[in-house]
Amino acid sequence: MSFKQFLAYSASAGSGKTFALSVRYISLLFMGESPGSILAATFTNKAAAEMQQRVVDSLRHLGENEAFLDAIVAETGMSREVLFQKQPEVLKRFLSSTAYIVTLDSFFSMILRSASLELGLEPDFVTKEQPEETLEKHFLDEVDAHGLIPSLVKLAMDIEDKRFRKIFELMQHFYKVDPLLPEQSEVTLSVNKEEEACEILRLEMLKVLQNTDAPDRCLKQFDTKSTKELFGKKLFEKETLGEHSWYKKVANTEIEAVYAALKQRLALWAKAREMIVLHHIFKIYDYYRNAIITNAIHSGVLTFDDLTYFTYRLLKEIPSREFLYFKIDAKFKHILLDEFQDTSTLQYKLLEPLIEEIFAGQGQSDFKSFFYVGDTKQSLYRFRGGVEELFEWVAQTHGIEVEQMDTNYRSSRHVVEQVNLWFEGKMEGYVAQKSKVDAHEGYVEVFDSEEVIEDAVAQAQRLLDLGVNVDDIAFLVSTNKDGQTLQEACAKAGIATLLKTSSSLKNVPKVAALVSMVSYLFSGEKIDAEAMLQNVGKTFAEIDLSWFSVFMSPLQVVDRLIREFGYFDNDRNLLKLLEFASGFSDMPTFLEEFGTSSISVAAHSIHGARIMTIHGSKGLEFEYVILLDKLTRPNSDKAPLIFHYNDELVIDQILYRTQNREHFDENYARIMEERKASALKDRKNVLYVALTRAVEGLIVIKKPEASIFDEIGMVPMSIGRLRQAQPMTSGSVPEPVEGIDSSITISDYGTQEITEHENDEEKDLAAILFGTALHYTLEIMGSFDEKSLQNAMVSVRNRYGQLVGKVGLQEIEKRVRELIEDERFQKLLKNAQIMKEQSLSFEGELKQIDLLLAYEDHMLVIDYKSSKKYFLKHQAQVHHYQKAIESITEKPTEGMLVYLLEQGIETVNLN
Ligand SMILES: Nc1ncnc2c1ncn2[C@@H]1O[C@H](COP(=O)(O)OP(=O)(O)OP(=O)(O)O)[C@@H](O)[C@H]1O
């Protein structure tokens, strides 16, 4: 058994850190630990959902992923046989208990909810970002109520950037790190006094210079109107005045003494300004914090910063850890943390009591563990308080072994080698990665381009022409705005794309139109009905909405609209909407929550090349990456305050940025240098993340000048070959099947009570659900045998049981069993390479083939159907698939429709 109780992996991109985390999680389950005792925290909701899914999938299909199984064998020291034996029980235990696979934010929100009343906060708060205007207004009202607007204006003058926005940003930053802020120090210097002292020394300097007959230009340097102007003089960058060429001849001990005294005084003047500015900021900040907290408590809406702030206070004020555990009804014995390099100090401080608890038990018989993984080369969130130094600090504090991993399991050989070439020697501590043994050759190309967008689109087109599935392409950009520009260009070129926002249900036009119609019914604003009417090609005069009553539940209304307008059309996103609606009992809450929701669209229900910011792509991987240079110039660092963290990782100094201050103040100069170095490191980290996302191919579109890639000396190059793509298995689109006779209804959503209005559309909906579930069963079966069917039925029951009901499930099982027992079907499988749910792009369209059988000399495309109602349509569809496969594989391709009907299996050859 290789399980190490206390361990950290500090390893490069693609080396399997997240993989190791999942392995460890499952290993703990096999070792008998209960899911409720393991806290696994990831960085994004998406990562948490994926990990949860991965745990379930891996437990269900334990034998299918050799690498995973081997890793669990090594970790637990159990044989494969023992693991298989334990599998059903472990899966059952996992499915029947609460698992804490969460983001840190959602975990904190859970803690806070459990005891928020201690802070006067109702536990039903919601967490979402607030519009800045709302926060600004609360802040200004509070400042105004205390008659402090003049102080605010004064502060704006002091920080030299006179916009209110800047102050607001400062306040936000203070709040973000509130618990880490140092005590406000006393104002011990006076700006006026320092100015007077500087003035005396300046005049003295003029006098001593005149005494030595210094030339006019030397005197002129000290002929200034204000201390600020004098402070800005470049000549102060020298240690002594004599080092400056103009003064070489005139400098003497007297002059140097005045020069040194003046420099010292100017440093004090800057310090005095810093003190006074900080004093004002802290004063105003008290009101800001007050306004924000009061607003959060009253509205019950918490931003993520509020969440951290309140949780911190809670943990400070809560009587004991035992009390906390009692409140959340869990006691964690094992903690696993992903992407640790981006954990902020504050987040760590919130977790610290739980981690300490684990170490406190060390040496006792209790089995406890702590594991974290990260890569400081991928640290991107310094601006949000992410402190990469935390990685080492935690290891040292607790004596945790830090292990390296040097094999890249993600990328093709050329991608790995090229990344090594780009970063070796240019990134501190970079250790070249090895390729995995069976790595593809892959492809990397860097273009110089004046037309970044146009060339990126052209490269995507090139990939598509080679048969690459559009879903396997990702464009990585620097900003959201670059992403939007690119999306418009892709749309013009006819390339489907998905921006992050398009993966949110509320942005799916069809869903948005439907919800808008609900809004019309509720509020009577005619404009809200327009989108849906347009979608269904009707006018107000042609529709009957008399059935509507304000007493109907949101679910009933959405469901009725779908039926009334024949709107379903195989759309699984509408199922998601129904599911969401079932959680609300009143219309206003439903409408409001939908408006701010971020429900992800049904998997694979939308297709296109992803467009993502580099930040958003962290932790993800894509077959082909097209990476674009930044379209606009990088912003220069202008933050008025600089926060310095000490070795204990709390803020020990806040510096007020003043131009040229580095010439007067060594401490300031050092911190600014550190900051510059960190900024450079951050920029390289961003490049590193971007260049390590590709699995097979990487194309970089680089500007010939002022490129973000200049930092690593990137030049145009090309290595490897782009091949004609084989059909990829990039997930699945179980195609809903139309029309079967069945008594199944969709009456099982939450609180729905509308079973009695059965009509044709309802039957269609039921049939679609049935078809979807049937396809899903066939898709997830490891092979076509009884054992795989039994395994598959467990997931089908979990996923579709509620929707298709018991009878539906039995019918699915019966029909699939008939298929696997069908001799004709089994004969087809013999000597064939079996590929399920093949996605491919052909003639600009996406295809999803249920089953593709590859024989030595020909191919066979099989499409499953659960009803013969649309035979001609089915036939045309399969013909189309045949054509696509034939053109890609250049092999004769046959087609077959396999009907899984109530009365038995029927097949139709299409040649
Ligand atoms: N030991 C392994 N054997 C086979 N495949 C692996 C192994 N470890 C990881 N992989 C696969 O390699 C890919 C990259 O792994 P993973 O995402 O865990 O890397 P990572 O270190 O977390 O990357 P990043 O730092 O970019 O987030 C995934 O597709 C994963 O399934």
The ligand as an SDF file (V2000), in Angstrom:
LIG
                    3D

 31 33  0  0  0  0  0  0  0  0999 V2000
   -1.5870    7.9650  -14.0350 N   0  0  0  0  0  0  0  0  0  0  0  0
   -2.3030    8.2700  -15.1150 C   0  0  0  0  0  0  0  0  0  0  0  0
   -2.5120    7.3550  -16.0800 N   0  0  0  0  0  0  0  0  0  0  0  0
   -3.2230    7.6410  -17.1660 C   0  0  0  0  0  0  0  0  0  0  0  0
   -3.7990    8.8360  -17.4110 N   0  0  0  0  0  0  0  0  0  0  0  0
   -3.6300    9.7930  -16.5010 C   0  0  0  0  0  0  0  0  0  0  0  0
   -2.8710    9.5640  -15.3170 C   0  0  0  0  0  0  0  0  0  0  0  0
   -2.8650   10.6900  -14.6220 N   0  0  0  0  0  0  0  0  0  0  0  0
   -3.5710   11.5700  -15.3460 C   0  0  0  0  0  0  0  0  0  0  0  0
   -4.0530   11.0450  -16.4640 N   0  0  0  0  0  0  0  0  0  0  0  0
   -4.8490   11.7530  -17.4890 C   0  0  0  0  0  0  0  0  0  0  0  0
   -4.0700   12.8610  -17.9480 O   0  0  0  0  0  0  0  0  0  0  0  0
   -4.8470   14.0320  -18.1000 C   0  0  0  0  0  0  0  0  0  0  0  0
   -4.3310   15.1440  -17.2130 C   0  0  0  0  0  0  0  0  0  0  0  0
   -4.5300   14.7930  -15.8500 O   0  0  0  0  0  0  0  0  0  0  0  0
   -5.0000   15.8330  -14.7620 P   0  0  0  0  0  0  0  0  0  0  0  0
   -6.0730   16.7170  -15.3010 O   0  0  0  0  0  0  0  0  0  0  0  0
   -5.2460   15.0810  -13.5080 O   0  0  0  0  0  0  0  0  0  0  0  0
   -3.6530   16.6820  -14.6410 O   0  0  0  0  0  0  0  0  0  0  0  0
   -3.3630   17.9160  -13.7090 P   0  0  0  0  0  0  0  0  0  0  0  0
   -1.9980   17.7000  -13.1730 O   0  0  0  0  0  0  0  0  0  0  0  0
   -4.4510   18.0940  -12.7090 O   0  0  0  0  0  0  0  0  0  0  0  0
   -3.3560   19.0760  -14.7890 O   0  0  0  0  0  0  0  0  0  0  0  0
   -3.4990   20.6670  -14.5820 P   0  0  0  0  0  0  0  0  0  0  0  0
   -2.3290   21.0720  -13.7490 O   0  0  0  0  0  0  0  0  0  0  0  0
   -3.4150   21.2080  -15.9540 O   0  0  0  0  0  0  0  0  0  0  0  0
   -4.8010   20.9050  -13.9020 O   0  0  0  0  0  0  0  0  0  0  0  0
   -6.2680   13.6310  -17.7830 C   0  0  0  0  0  0  0  0  0  0  0  0
   -6.9190   13.3230  -18.9990 O   0  0  0  0  0  0  0  0  0  0  0  0
   -6.1030   12.3870  -16.9180 C   0  0  0  0  0  0  0  0  0  0  0  0
   -7.2150   11.5230  -17.0150 O   0  0  0  0  0  0  0  0  0  0  0  0
  1  2  1  0
  2  3  1  0
  2  7  2  0
  3  4  2  0
  4  5  1  0
  5  6  2  0
  6  7  1  0
  6 10  1  0
  7  8  1  0
  8  9  2  0
  9 10  1  0
 10 11  1  0
 11 12  1  0
 11 30  1  0
 12 13  1  0
 13 14  1  0
 13 28  1  0
 14 15  1  0
 15 16  1  0
 16 17  2  0
 16 18  1  0
 16 19  1  0
 19 20  1  0
 20 21  2  0
 20 22  1  0
 20 23  1  0
 23 24  1  0
 24 25  2  0
 24 26  1  0
 24 27  1  0
 28 29  1  0
 28 30  1  0
 30 31  1  0
M  END
$$$$
